[in-house]
Amino acid sequence: MQPTNNEDKRLKKTYEEIGPYLGLGTQLAATIILMFFLGRWLDEKFQIEPILTIVFSFLGGFAGIYNVIKSTINLNKKKK
């Protein structure tokens, strides 16, 4: 059974609406992971483990959450 043209349009509209939000989780995770490994590398370089790993992980989390909130606000403004 083939989907009707109306169903295709509705599905396309749904994907267009949720599309910009799909990458936000990946951005959040990537920021935290990148900052974690940066902190780990600096800890190994300065031999002060695990201080910078913890600090940079939290900074990555805060930066990632800030980015998600900022992006969501901007996307919602574009919708209106």
mmCIF file of the N, C-alpha and C atoms, coordinates in Angstrom:
data_MODEL
# 
_entry.id   MODEL 
# 
loop_
_atom_site.group_PDB 
_atom_site.id 
_atom_site.type_symbol 
_atom_site.label_atom_id 
_atom_site.label_alt_id 
_atom_site.label_comp_id 
_atom_site.label_asym_id 
_atom_site.label_entity_id 
_atom_site.label_seq_id 
_atom_site.pdbx_PDB_ins_code 
_atom_site.Cartn_x 
_atom_site.Cartn_y 
_atom_site.Cartn_z 
_atom_site.occupancy 
_atom_site.B_iso_or_equiv 
_atom_site.pdbx_formal_charge 
_atom_site.auth_seq_id 
_atom_site.auth_comp_id 
_atom_site.auth_asym_id 
_atom_site.auth_atom_id 
_atom_site.pdbx_PDB_model_num 
ATOM 1   N N  . MET A 1 1  ? 0.841  -1.181 0.000  1.00 0.00 ? 1  MET A N  1 
ATOM 2   C CA . MET A 1 1  ? 0.000  0.000  0.000  1.00 0.00 ? 1  MET A CA 1 
ATOM 3   C C  . MET A 1 1  ? 0.889  1.248  0.000  1.00 0.00 ? 1  MET A C  1 
ATOM 4   N N  . GLN A 1 2  ? 0.692  2.111  -0.964 1.00 0.00 ? 2  GLN A N  1 
ATOM 5   C CA . GLN A 1 2  ? 1.483  3.323  -1.107 1.00 0.00 ? 2  GLN A CA 1 
ATOM 6   C C  . GLN A 1 2  ? 0.956  4.427  -0.192 1.00 0.00 ? 2  GLN A C  1 
ATOM 7   N N  . PRO A 1 3  ? 1.883  5.169  0.449  1.00 0.00 ? 3  PRO A N  1 
ATOM 8   C CA . PRO A 1 3  ? 1.414  6.312  1.230  1.00 0.00 ? 3  PRO A CA 1 
ATOM 9   C C  . PRO A 1 3  ? 0.870  7.394  0.307  1.00 0.00 ? 3  PRO A C  1 
ATOM 10  N N  . THR A 1 4  ? -0.122 8.077  0.771  1.00 0.00 ? 4  THR A N  1 
ATOM 11  C CA . THR A 1 4  ? -0.723 9.127  -0.049 1.00 0.00 ? 4  THR A CA 1 
ATOM 12  C C  . THR A 1 4  ? 0.178  10.343 -0.079 1.00 0.00 ? 4  THR A C  1 
ATOM 13  N N  . ASN A 1 5  ? -0.099 11.202 -1.027 1.00 0.00 ? 5  ASN A N  1 
ATOM 14  C CA . ASN A 1 5  ? 0.673  12.422 -1.186 1.00 0.00 ? 5  ASN A CA 1 
ATOM 15  C C  . ASN A 1 5  ? 0.563  13.297 0.061  1.00 0.00 ? 5  ASN A C  1 
ATOM 16  N N  . ASN A 1 6  ? -0.607 13.312 0.681  1.00 0.00 ? 6  ASN A N  1 
ATOM 17  C CA . ASN A 1 6  ? -0.823 14.100 1.892  1.00 0.00 ? 6  ASN A CA 1 
ATOM 18  C C  . ASN A 1 6  ? 0.048  13.584 3.038  1.00 0.00 ? 6  ASN A C  1 
ATOM 19  N N  . GLU A 1 7  ? 0.173  12.263 3.146  1.00 0.00 ? 7  GLU A N  1 
ATOM 20  C CA . GLU A 1 7  ? 1.018  11.675 4.185  1.00 0.00 ? 7  GLU A CA 1 
ATOM 21  C C  . GLU A 1 7  ? 2.483  12.010 3.942  1.00 0.00 ? 7  GLU A C  1 
ATOM 22  N N  . ASP A 1 8  ? 2.905  12.003 2.681  1.00 0.00 ? 8  ASP A N  1 
ATOM 23  C CA . ASP A 1 8  ? 4.278  12.361 2.340  1.00 0.00 ? 8  ASP A CA 1 
ATOM 24  C C  . ASP A 1 8  ? 4.579  13.802 2.729  1.00 0.00 ? 8  ASP A C  1 
ATOM 25  N N  . LYS A 1 9  ? 3.654  14.697 2.451  1.00 0.00 ? 9  LYS A N  1 
ATOM 26  C CA . LYS A 1 9  ? 3.846  16.106 2.795  1.00 0.00 ? 9  LYS A CA 1 
ATOM 27  C C  . LYS A 1 9  ? 3.925  16.293 4.304  1.00 0.00 ? 9  LYS A C  1 
ATOM 28  N N  . ARG A 1 10 ? 3.069  15.574 5.020  1.00 0.00 ? 10 ARG A N  1 
ATOM 29  C CA . ARG A 1 10 ? 3.058  15.689 6.475  1.00 0.00 ? 10 ARG A CA 1 
ATOM 30  C C  . ARG A 1 10 ? 4.367  15.147 7.073  1.00 0.00 ? 10 ARG A C  1 
ATOM 31  N N  . LEU A 1 11 ? 4.854  14.044 6.526  1.00 0.00 ? 11 LEU A N  1 
ATOM 32  C CA . LEU A 1 11 ? 6.106  13.463 6.983  1.00 0.00 ? 11 LEU A CA 1 
ATOM 33  C C  . LEU A 1 11 ? 7.283  14.388 6.673  1.00 0.00 ? 11 LEU A C  1 
ATOM 34  N N  . LYS A 1 12 ? 7.277  14.971 5.490  1.00 0.00 ? 12 LYS A N  1 
ATOM 35  C CA . LYS A 1 12 ? 8.333  15.904 5.106  1.00 0.00 ? 12 LYS A CA 1 
ATOM 36  C C  . LYS A 1 12 ? 8.340  17.117 6.027  1.00 0.00 ? 12 LYS A C  1 
ATOM 37  N N  . LYS A 1 13 ? 7.161  17.635 6.343  1.00 0.00 ? 13 LYS A N  1 
ATOM 38  C CA . LYS A 1 13 ? 7.058  18.786 7.237  1.00 0.00 ? 13 LYS A CA 1 
ATOM 39  C C  . LYS A 1 13 ? 7.581  18.439 8.632  1.00 0.00 ? 13 LYS A C  1 
ATOM 40  N N  . THR A 1 14 ? 7.276  17.242 9.101  1.00 0.00 ? 14 THR A N  1 
ATOM 41  C CA . THR A 1 14 ? 7.757  16.804 10.410 1.00 0.00 ? 14 THR A CA 1 
ATOM 42  C C  . THR A 1 14 ? 9.277  16.753 10.437 1.00 0.00 ? 14 THR A C  1 
ATOM 43  N N  . TYR A 1 15 ? 9.878  16.174 9.402  1.00 0.00 ? 15 TYR A N  1 
ATOM 44  C CA . TYR A 1 15 ? 11.337 16.105 9.337  1.00 0.00 ? 15 TYR A CA 1 
ATOM 45  C C  . TYR A 1 15 ? 11.966 17.493 9.250  1.00 0.00 ? 15 TYR A C  1 
ATOM 46  N N  . GLU A 1 16 ? 11.337 18.404 8.536  1.00 0.00 ? 16 GLU A N  1 
ATOM 47  C CA . GLU A 1 16 ? 11.852 19.766 8.438  1.00 0.00 ? 16 GLU A CA 1 
ATOM 48  C C  . GLU A 1 16 ? 11.807 20.473 9.788  1.00 0.00 ? 16 GLU A C  1 
ATOM 49  N N  . GLU A 1 17 ? 10.788 20.171 10.584 1.00 0.00 ? 17 GLU A N  1 
ATOM 50  C CA . GLU A 1 17 ? 10.657 20.817 11.886 1.00 0.00 ? 17 GLU A CA 1 
ATOM 51  C C  . GLU A 1 17 ? 11.634 20.259 12.916 1.00 0.00 ? 17 GLU A C  1 
ATOM 52  N N  . ILE A 1 18 ? 11.857 18.949 12.899 1.00 0.00 ? 18 ILE A N  1 
ATOM 53  C CA . ILE A 1 18 ? 12.730 18.359 13.913 1.00 0.00 ? 18 ILE A CA 1 
ATOM 54  C C  . ILE A 1 18 ? 14.185 18.269 13.470 1.00 0.00 ? 18 ILE A C  1 
ATOM 55  N N  . GLY A 1 19 ? 14.449 18.427 12.206 1.00 0.00 ? 19 GLY A N  1 
ATOM 56  C CA . GLY A 1 19 ? 15.800 18.292 11.671 1.00 0.00 ? 19 GLY A CA 1 
ATOM 57  C C  . GLY A 1 19 ? 16.860 19.114 12.379 1.00 0.00 ? 19 GLY A C  1 
ATOM 58  N N  . PRO A 1 20 ? 16.625 20.411 12.573 1.00 0.00 ? 20 PRO A N  1 
ATOM 59  C CA . PRO A 1 20 ? 17.654 21.220 13.222 1.00 0.00 ? 20 PRO A CA 1 
ATOM 60  C C  . PRO A 1 20 ? 17.974 20.790 14.656 1.00 0.00 ? 20 PRO A C  1 
ATOM 61  N N  . TYR A 1 21 ? 17.050 20.120 15.313 1.00 0.00 ? 21 TYR A N  1 
ATOM 62  C CA . TYR A 1 21 ? 17.258 19.715 16.704 1.00 0.00 ? 21 TYR A CA 1 
ATOM 63  C C  . TYR A 1 21 ? 18.019 18.394 16.823 1.00 0.00 ? 21 TYR A C  1 
ATOM 64  N N  . LEU A 1 22 ? 18.095 17.630 15.755 1.00 0.00 ? 22 LEU A N  1 
ATOM 65  C CA . LEU A 1 22 ? 18.686 16.297 15.829 1.00 0.00 ? 22 LEU A CA 1 
ATOM 66  C C  . LEU A 1 22 ? 20.181 16.321 16.138 1.00 0.00 ? 22 LEU A C  1 
ATOM 67  N N  . GLY A 1 23 ? 20.883 17.353 15.746 1.00 0.00 ? 23 GLY A N  1 
ATOM 68  C CA . GLY A 1 23 ? 22.320 17.422 15.980 1.00 0.00 ? 23 GLY A CA 1 
ATOM 69  C C  . GLY A 1 23 ? 22.721 17.970 17.330 1.00 0.00 ? 23 GLY A C  1 
ATOM 70  N N  . LEU A 1 24 ? 21.775 18.465 18.104 1.00 0.00 ? 24 LEU A N  1 
ATOM 71  C CA . LEU A 1 24 ? 22.115 19.097 19.377 1.00 0.00 ? 24 LEU A CA 1 
ATOM 72  C C  . LEU A 1 24 ? 22.725 18.108 20.368 1.00 0.00 ? 24 LEU A C  1 
ATOM 73  N N  . GLY A 1 25 ? 22.214 16.907 20.430 1.00 0.00 ? 25 GLY A N  1 
ATOM 74  C CA . GLY A 1 25 ? 22.770 15.900 21.338 1.00 0.00 ? 25 GLY A CA 1 
ATOM 75  C C  . GLY A 1 25 ? 24.193 15.526 20.970 1.00 0.00 ? 25 GLY A C  1 
ATOM 76  N N  . THR A 1 26 ? 24.440 15.422 19.675 1.00 0.00 ? 26 THR A N  1 
ATOM 77  C CA . THR A 1 26 ? 25.783 15.108 19.203 1.00 0.00 ? 26 THR A CA 1 
ATOM 78  C C  . THR A 1 26 ? 26.747 16.235 19.536 1.00 0.00 ? 26 THR A C  1 
ATOM 79  N N  . GLN A 1 27 ? 26.307 17.474 19.375 1.00 0.00 ? 27 GLN A N  1 
ATOM 80  C CA . GLN A 1 27 ? 27.149 18.616 19.715 1.00 0.00 ? 27 GLN A CA 1 
ATOM 81  C C  . GLN A 1 27 ? 27.488 18.627 21.197 1.00 0.00 ? 27 GLN A C  1 
ATOM 82  N N  . LEU A 1 28 ? 26.506 18.344 22.032 1.00 0.00 ? 28 LEU A N  1 
ATOM 83  C CA . LEU A 1 28 ? 26.730 18.315 23.474 1.00 0.00 ? 28 LEU A CA 1 
ATOM 84  C C  . LEU A 1 28 ? 27.753 17.239 23.827 1.00 0.00 ? 28 LEU A C  1 
ATOM 85  N N  . ALA A 1 29 ? 27.558 16.038 23.321 1.00 0.00 ? 29 ALA A N  1 
ATOM 86  C CA . ALA A 1 29 ? 28.478 14.938 23.622 1.00 0.00 ? 29 ALA A CA 1 
ATOM 87  C C  . ALA A 1 29 ? 29.876 15.219 23.083 1.00 0.00 ? 29 ALA A C  1 
ATOM 88  N N  . ALA A 1 30 ? 29.968 15.756 21.884 1.00 0.00 ? 30 ALA A N  1 
ATOM 89  C CA . ALA A 1 30 ? 31.270 16.037 21.281 1.00 0.00 ? 30 ALA A CA 1 
ATOM 90  C C  . ALA A 1 30 ? 32.038 17.079 22.083 1.00 0.00 ? 30 ALA A C  1 
ATOM 91  N N  . THR A 1 31 ? 31.350 18.092 22.578 1.00 0.00 ? 31 THR A N  1 
ATOM 92  C CA . THR A 1 31 ? 32.004 19.126 23.374 1.00 0.00 ? 31 THR A CA 1 
ATOM 93  C C  . THR A 1 31 ? 32.566 18.542 24.661 1.00 0.00 ? 31 THR A C  1 
ATOM 94  N N  . ILE A 1 32 ? 31.777 17.740 25.345 1.00 0.00 ? 32 ILE A N  1 
ATOM 95  C CA . ILE A 1 32 ? 32.231 17.138 26.600 1.00 0.00 ? 32 ILE A CA 1 
ATOM 96  C C  . ILE A 1 32 ? 33.414 16.201 26.348 1.00 0.00 ? 32 ILE A C  1 
ATOM 97  N N  . ILE A 1 33 ? 33.315 15.365 25.329 1.00 0.00 ? 33 ILE A N  1 
ATOM 98  C CA . ILE A 1 33 ? 34.388 14.408 25.036 1.00 0.00 ? 33 ILE A CA 1 
ATOM 99  C C  . ILE A 1 33 ? 35.669 15.123 24.635 1.00 0.00 ? 33 ILE A C  1 
ATOM 100 N N  . LEU A 1 34 ? 35.555 16.141 23.794 1.00 0.00 ? 34 LEU A N  1 
ATOM 101 C CA . LEU A 1 34 ? 36.728 16.901 23.366 1.00 0.00 ? 34 LEU A CA 1 
ATOM 102 C C  . LEU A 1 34 ? 37.420 17.564 24.553 1.00 0.00 ? 34 LEU A C  1 
ATOM 103 N N  . MET A 1 35 ? 36.636 18.184 25.421 1.00 0.00 ? 35 MET A N  1 
ATOM 104 C CA . MET A 1 35 ? 37.221 18.849 26.588 1.00 0.00 ? 35 MET A CA 1 
ATOM 105 C C  . MET A 1 35 ? 37.813 17.836 27.570 1.00 0.00 ? 35 MET A C  1 
ATOM 106 N N  . PHE A 1 36 ? 37.193 16.667 27.696 1.00 0.00 ? 36 PHE A N  1 
ATOM 107 C CA . PHE A 1 36 ? 37.734 15.611 28.553 1.00 0.00 ? 36 PHE A CA 1 
ATOM 108 C C  . PHE A 1 36 ? 39.129 15.212 28.086 1.00 0.00 ? 36 PHE A C  1 
ATOM 109 N N  . PHE A 1 37 ? 39.269 14.954 26.779 1.00 0.00 ? 37 PHE A N  1 
ATOM 110 C CA . PHE A 1 37 ? 40.564 14.522 26.267 1.00 0.00 ? 37 PHE A CA 1 
ATOM 111 C C  . PHE A 1 37 ? 41.596 15.650 26.299 1.00 0.00 ? 37 PHE A C  1 
ATOM 112 N N  . LEU A 1 38 ? 41.163 16.881 26.142 1.00 0.00 ? 38 LEU A N  1 
ATOM 113 C CA . LEU A 1 38 ? 42.079 18.010 26.287 1.00 0.00 ? 38 LEU A CA 1 
ATOM 114 C C  . LEU A 1 38 ? 42.598 18.079 27.721 1.00 0.00 ? 38 LEU A C  1 
ATOM 115 N N  . GLY A 1 39 ? 41.702 17.949 28.696 1.00 0.00 ? 39 GLY A N  1 
ATOM 116 C CA . GLY A 1 39 ? 42.113 17.948 30.099 1.00 0.00 ? 39 GLY A CA 1 
ATOM 117 C C  . GLY A 1 39 ? 43.029 16.786 30.425 1.00 0.00 ? 39 GLY A C  1 
ATOM 118 N N  . ARG A 1 40 ? 42.731 15.638 29.864 1.00 0.00 ? 40 ARG A N  1 
ATOM 119 C CA . ARG A 1 40 ? 43.566 14.457 30.103 1.00 0.00 ? 40 ARG A CA 1 
ATOM 120 C C  . ARG A 1 40 ? 44.966 14.652 29.528 1.00 0.00 ? 40 ARG A C  1 
ATOM 121 N N  . TRP A 1 41 ? 45.027 15.217 28.326 1.00 0.00 ? 41 TRP A N  1 
ATOM 122 C CA . TRP A 1 41 ? 46.325 15.481 27.701 1.00 0.00 ? 41 TRP A CA 1 
ATOM 123 C C  . TRP A 1 41 ? 47.132 16.482 28.525 1.00 0.00 ? 41 TRP A C  1 
ATOM 124 N N  . LEU A 1 42 ? 46.470 17.545 28.988 1.00 0.00 ? 42 LEU A N  1 
ATOM 125 C CA . LEU A 1 42 ? 47.166 18.538 29.807 1.00 0.00 ? 42 LEU A CA 1 
ATOM 126 C C  . LEU A 1 42 ? 47.608 17.948 31.141 1.00 0.00 ? 42 LEU A C  1 
ATOM 127 N N  . ASP A 1 43 ? 46.787 17.085 31.729 1.00 0.00 ? 43 ASP A N  1 
ATOM 128 C CA . ASP A 1 43 ? 47.178 16.407 32.967 1.00 0.00 ? 43 ASP A CA 1 
ATOM 129 C C  . ASP A 1 43 ? 48.444 15.582 32.770 1.00 0.00 ? 43 ASP A C  1 
ATOM 130 N N  . GLU A 1 44 ? 48.508 14.861 31.673 1.00 0.00 ? 44 GLU A N  1 
ATOM 131 C CA . GLU A 1 44 ? 49.697 14.053 31.399 1.00 0.00 ? 44 GLU A CA 1 
ATOM 132 C C  . GLU A 1 44 ? 50.911 14.929 31.145 1.00 0.00 ? 44 GLU A C  1 
ATOM 133 N N  . LYS A 1 45 ? 50.694 16.049 30.477 1.00 0.00 ? 45 LYS A N  1 
ATOM 134 C CA . LYS A 1 45 ? 51.804 16.946 30.162 1.00 0.00 ? 45 LYS A CA 1 
ATOM 135 C C  . LYS A 1 45 ? 52.369 17.592 31.422 1.00 0.00 ? 45 LYS A C  1 
ATOM 136 N N  . PHE A 1 46 ? 51.495 18.055 32.315 1.00 0.00 ? 46 PHE A N  1 
ATOM 137 C CA . PHE A 1 46 ? 51.939 18.733 33.531 1.00 0.00 ? 46 PHE A CA 1 
ATOM 138 C C  . PHE A 1 46 ? 51.999 17.809 34.743 1.00 0.00 ? 46 PHE A C  1 
ATOM 139 N N  . GLN A 1 47 ? 51.636 16.550 34.583 1.00 0.00 ? 47 GLN A N  1 
ATOM 140 C CA . GLN A 1 47 ? 51.677 15.524 35.622 1.00 0.00 ? 47 GLN A CA 1 
ATOM 141 C C  . GLN A 1 47 ? 50.915 15.939 36.884 1.00 0.00 ? 47 GLN A C  1 
ATOM 142 N N  . ILE A 1 48 ? 49.685 16.383 36.690 1.00 0.00 ? 48 ILE A N  1 
ATOM 143 C CA . ILE A 1 48 ? 48.834 16.765 37.829 1.00 0.00 ? 48 ILE A CA 1 
ATOM 144 C C  . ILE A 1 48 ? 47.487 16.056 37.742 1.00 0.00 ? 48 ILE A C  1 
ATOM 145 N N  . GLU A 1 49 ? 47.509 14.797 37.326 1.00 0.00 ? 49 GLU A N  1 
ATOM 146 C CA . GLU A 1 49 ? 46.267 14.039 37.141 1.00 0.00 ? 49 GLU A CA 1 
ATOM 147 C C  . GLU A 1 49 ? 45.475 13.950 38.427 1.00 0.00 ? 49 GLU A C  1 
ATOM 148 N N  . PRO A 1 50 ? 44.214 13.955 38.431 1.00 0.00 ? 50 PRO A N  1 
ATOM 149 C CA . PRO A 1 50 ? 43.178 14.115 37.423 1.00 0.00 ? 50 PRO A CA 1 
ATOM 150 C C  . PRO A 1 50 ? 42.548 15.502 37.443 1.00 0.00 ? 50 PRO A C  1 
ATOM 151 N N  . ILE A 1 51 ? 43.245 16.489 37.975 1.00 0.00 ? 51 ILE A N  1 
ATOM 152 C CA . ILE A 1 51 ? 42.646 17.808 38.209 1.00 0.00 ? 51 ILE A CA 1 
ATOM 153 C C  . ILE A 1 51 ? 42.106 18.429 36.924 1.00 0.00 ? 51 ILE A C  1 
ATOM 154 N N  . LEU A 1 52 ? 42.941 18.558 35.914 1.00 0.00 ? 52 LEU A N  1 
ATOM 155 C CA . LEU A 1 52 ? 42.502 19.229 34.683 1.00 0.00 ? 52 LEU A CA 1 
ATOM 156 C C  . LEU A 1 52 ? 41.489 18.401 33.900 1.00 0.00 ? 52 LEU A C  1 
ATOM 157 N N  . THR A 1 53 ? 41.555 17.091 34.023 1.00 0.00 ? 53 THR A N  1 
ATOM 158 C CA . THR A 1 53 ? 40.552 16.248 33.367 1.00 0.00 ? 53 THR A CA 1 
ATOM 159 C C  . THR A 1 53 ? 39.170 16.560 33.916 1.00 0.00 ? 53 THR A C  1 
ATOM 160 N N  . ILE A 1 54 ? 39.068 16.661 35.228 1.00 0.00 ? 54 ILE A N  1 
ATOM 161 C CA . ILE A 1 54 ? 37.784 16.968 35.869 1.00 0.00 ? 54 ILE A CA 1 
ATOM 162 C C  . ILE A 1 54 ? 37.332 18.377 35.520 1.00 0.00 ? 54 ILE A C  1 
ATOM 163 N N  . VAL A 1 55 ? 38.245 19.341 35.634 1.00 0.00 ? 55 VAL A N  1 
ATOM 164 C CA . VAL A 1 55 ? 37.897 20.739 35.360 1.00 0.00 ? 55 VAL A CA 1 
ATOM 165 C C  . VAL A 1 55 ? 37.436 20.913 33.916 1.00 0.00 ? 55 VAL A C  1 
ATOM 166 N N  . PHE A 1 56 ? 38.192 20.372 32.980 1.00 0.00 ? 56 PHE A N  1 
ATOM 167 C CA . PHE A 1 56 ? 37.838 20.539 31.574 1.00 0.00 ? 56 PHE A CA 1 
ATOM 168 C C  . PHE A 1 56 ? 36.577 19.763 31.206 1.00 0.00 ? 56 PHE A C  1 
ATOM 169 N N  . SER A 1 57 ? 36.336 18.633 31.871 1.00 0.00 ? 57 SER A N  1 
ATOM 170 C CA . SER A 1 57 ? 35.088 17.896 31.625 1.00 0.00 ? 57 SER A CA 1 
ATOM 171 C C  . SER A 1 57 ? 33.883 18.726 32.040 1.00 0.00 ? 57 SER A C  1 
ATOM 172 N N  . PHE A 1 58 ? 33.970 19.355 33.209 1.00 0.00 ? 58 PHE A N  1 
ATOM 173 C CA . PHE A 1 58 ? 32.867 20.214 33.648 1.00 0.00 ? 58 PHE A CA 1 
ATOM 174 C C  . PHE A 1 58 ? 32.717 21.434 32.744 1.00 0.00 ? 58 PHE A C  1 
ATOM 175 N N  . LEU A 1 59 ? 33.833 22.032 32.347 1.00 0.00 ? 59 LEU A N  1 
ATOM 176 C CA . LEU A 1 59 ? 33.757 23.170 31.422 1.00 0.00 ? 59 LEU A CA 1 
ATOM 177 C C  . LEU A 1 59 ? 33.128 22.755 30.097 1.00 0.00 ? 59 LEU A C  1 
ATOM 178 N N  . GLY A 1 60 ? 33.472 21.574 29.619 1.00 0.00 ? 60 GLY A N  1 
ATOM 179 C CA . GLY A 1 60 ? 32.869 21.057 28.393 1.00 0.00 ? 60 GLY A CA 1 
ATOM 180 C C  . GLY A 1 60 ? 31.378 20.840 28.550 1.00 0.00 ? 60 GLY A C  1 
ATOM 181 N N  . GLY A 1 61 ? 30.972 20.343 29.717 1.00 0.00 ? 61 GLY A N  1 
ATOM 182 C CA . GLY A 1 61 ? 29.547 20.152 29.987 1.00 0.00 ? 61 GLY A CA 1 
ATOM 183 C C  . GLY A 1 61 ? 28.797 21.465 30.008 1.00 0.00 ? 61 GLY A C  1 
ATOM 184 N N  . PHE A 1 62 ? 29.366 22.449 30.700 1.00 0.00 ? 62 PHE A N  1 
ATOM 185 C CA . PHE A 1 62 ? 28.715 23.760 30.760 1.00 0.00 ? 62 PHE A CA 1 
ATOM 186 C C  . PHE A 1 62 ? 28.664 24.415 29.386 1.00 0.00 ? 62 PHE A C  1 
ATOM 187 N N  . ALA A 1 63 ? 29.766 24.331 28.638 1.00 0.00 ? 63 ALA A N  1 
ATOM 188 C CA . ALA A 1 63 ? 29.788 24.915 27.294 1.00 0.00 ? 63 ALA A CA 1 
ATOM 189 C C  . ALA A 1 63 ? 28.807 24.202 26.367 1.00 0.00 ? 63 ALA A C  1 
ATOM 190 N N  . GLY A 1 64 ? 28.720 22.894 26.490 1.00 0.00 ? 64 GLY A N  1 
ATOM 191 C CA . GLY A 1 64 ? 27.783 22.134 25.664 1.00 0.00 ? 64 GLY A CA 1 
ATOM 192 C C  . GLY A 1 64 ? 26.339 22.468 25.971 1.00 0.00 ? 64 GLY A C  1 
ATOM 193 N N  . ILE A 1 65 ? 26.009 22.558 27.258 1.00 0.00 ? 65 ILE A N  1 
ATOM 194 C CA . ILE A 1 65 ? 24.641 22.910 27.652 1.00 0.00 ? 65 ILE A CA 1 
ATOM 195 C C  . ILE A 1 65 ? 24.307 24.327 27.204 1.00 0.00 ? 65 ILE A C  1 
ATOM 196 N N  . TYR A 1 66 ? 25.266 25.246 27.349 1.00 0.00 ? 66 TYR A N  1 
ATOM 197 C CA . TYR A 1 66 ? 25.058 26.621 26.892 1.00 0.00 ? 66 TYR A CA 1 
ATOM 198 C C  . TYR A 1 66 ? 24.770 26.640 25.390 1.00 0.00 ? 66 TYR A C  1 
ATOM 199 N N  . ASN A 1 67 ? 25.529 25.862 24.629 1.00 0.00 ? 67 ASN A N  1 
ATOM 200 C CA . ASN A 1 67 ? 25.340 25.803 23.179 1.00 0.00 ? 67 ASN A CA 1 
ATOM 201 C C  . ASN A 1 67 ? 23.971 25.234 22.818 1.00 0.00 ? 67 ASN A C  1 
ATOM 202 N N  . VAL A 1 68 ? 23.531 24.202 23.530 1.00 0.00 ? 68 VAL A N  1 
ATOM 203 C CA . VAL A 1 68 ? 22.218 23.610 23.267 1.00 0.00 ? 68 VAL A CA 1 
ATOM 204 C C  . VAL A 1 68 ? 21.115 24.626 23.549 1.00 0.00 ? 68 VAL A C  1 
ATOM 205 N N  . ILE A 1 69 ? 21.213 25.322 24.678 1.00 0.00 ? 69 ILE A N  1 
ATOM 206 C CA . ILE A 1 69 ? 20.195 26.316 25.035 1.00 0.00 ? 69 ILE A CA 1 
ATOM 207 C C  . ILE A 1 69 ? 20.177 27.452 24.018 1.00 0.00 ? 69 ILE A C  1 
ATOM 208 N N  . LYS A 1 70 ? 21.364 27.954 23.673 1.00 0.00 ? 70 LYS A N  1 
ATOM 209 C CA . LYS A 1 70 ? 21.459 29.056 22.708 1.00 0.00 ? 70 LYS A CA 1 
ATOM 210 C C  . LYS A 1 70 ? 20.910 28.645 21.343 1.00 0.00 ? 70 LYS A C  1 
ATOM 211 N N  . SER A 1 71 ? 21.256 27.459 20.891 1.00 0.00 ? 71 SER A N  1 
ATOM 212 C CA . SER A 1 71 ? 20.766 26.977 19.595 1.00 0.00 ? 71 SER A CA 1 
ATOM 213 C C  . SER A 1 71 ? 19.258 26.788 19.606 1.00 0.00 ? 71 SER A C  1 
ATOM 214 N N  . THR A 1 72 ? 18.729 26.251 20.703 1.00 0.00 ? 72 THR A N  1 
ATOM 215 C CA . THR A 1 72 ? 17.286 26.046 20.808 1.00 0.00 ? 72 THR A CA 1 
ATOM 216 C C  . THR A 1 72 ? 16.542 27.371 20.782 1.00 0.00 ? 72 THR A C  1 
ATOM 217 N N  . ILE A 1 73 ? 17.050 28.357 21.486 1.00 0.00 ? 73 ILE A N  1 
ATOM 218 C CA . ILE A 1 73 ? 16.418 29.680 21.490 1.00 0.00 ? 73 ILE A CA 1 
ATOM 219 C C  . ILE A 1 73 ? 16.436 30.272 20.081 1.00 0.00 ? 73 ILE A C  1 
ATOM 220 N N  . ASN A 1 74 ? 17.585 30.180 19.402 1.00 0.00 ? 74 ASN A N  1 
ATOM 221 C CA . ASN A 1 74 ? 17.681 30.719 18.043 1.00 0.00 ? 74 ASN A CA 1 
ATOM 222 C C  . ASN A 1 74 ? 16.755 29.988 17.073 1.00 0.00 ? 74 ASN A C  1 
ATOM 223 N N  . LEU A 1 75 ? 16.662 28.673 17.198 1.00 0.00 ? 75 LEU A N  1 
ATOM 224 C CA . LEU A 1 75 ? 15.767 27.913 16.317 1.00 0.00 ? 75 LEU A CA 1 
ATOM 225 C C  . LEU A 1 75 ? 14.308 28.256 16.578 1.00 0.00 ? 75 LEU A C  1 
ATOM 226 N N  . ASN A 1 76 ? 13.951 28.466 17.834 1.00 0.00 ? 76 ASN A N  1 
ATOM 227 C CA . ASN A 1 76 ? 12.571 28.830 18.149 1.00 0.00 ? 76 ASN A CA 1 
ATOM 228 C C  . ASN A 1 76 ? 12.234 30.236 17.659 1.00 0.00 ? 76 ASN A C  1 
ATOM 229 N N  . LYS A 1 77 ? 13.219 31.144 17.673 1.00 0.00 ? 77 LYS A N  1 
ATOM 230 C CA . LYS A 1 77 ? 12.985 32.490 17.143 1.00 0.00 ? 77 LYS A CA 1 
ATOM 231 C C  . LYS A 1 77 ? 12.747 32.441 15.635 1.00 0.00 ? 77 LYS A C  1 
ATOM 232 N N  . LYS A 1 78 ? 13.477 31.573 14.947 1.00 0.00 ? 78 LYS A N  1 
ATOM 233 C CA . LYS A 1 78 ? 13.307 31.449 13.494 1.00 0.00 ? 78 LYS A CA 1 
ATOM 234 C C  . LYS A 1 78 ? 11.937 30.891 13.134 1.00 0.00 ? 78 LYS A C  1 
ATOM 235 N N  . LYS A 1 79 ? 11.385 30.046 14.010 1.00 0.00 ? 79 LYS A N  1 
ATOM 236 C CA . LYS A 1 79 ? 10.070 29.454 13.744 1.00 0.00 ? 79 LYS A CA 1 
ATOM 237 C C  . LYS A 1 79 ? 8.964  30.492 13.788 1.00 0.00 ? 79 LYS A C  1 
ATOM 238 N N  . LYS A 1 80 ? 9.115  31.498 14.625 1.00 0.00 ? 80 LYS A N  1 
ATOM 239 C CA . LYS A 1 80 ? 8.039  32.487 14.820 1.00 0.00 ? 80 LYS A CA 1 
ATOM 240 C C  . LYS A 1 80 ? 8.036  33.530 13.762 1.00 0.00 ? 80 LYS A C  1 
# 
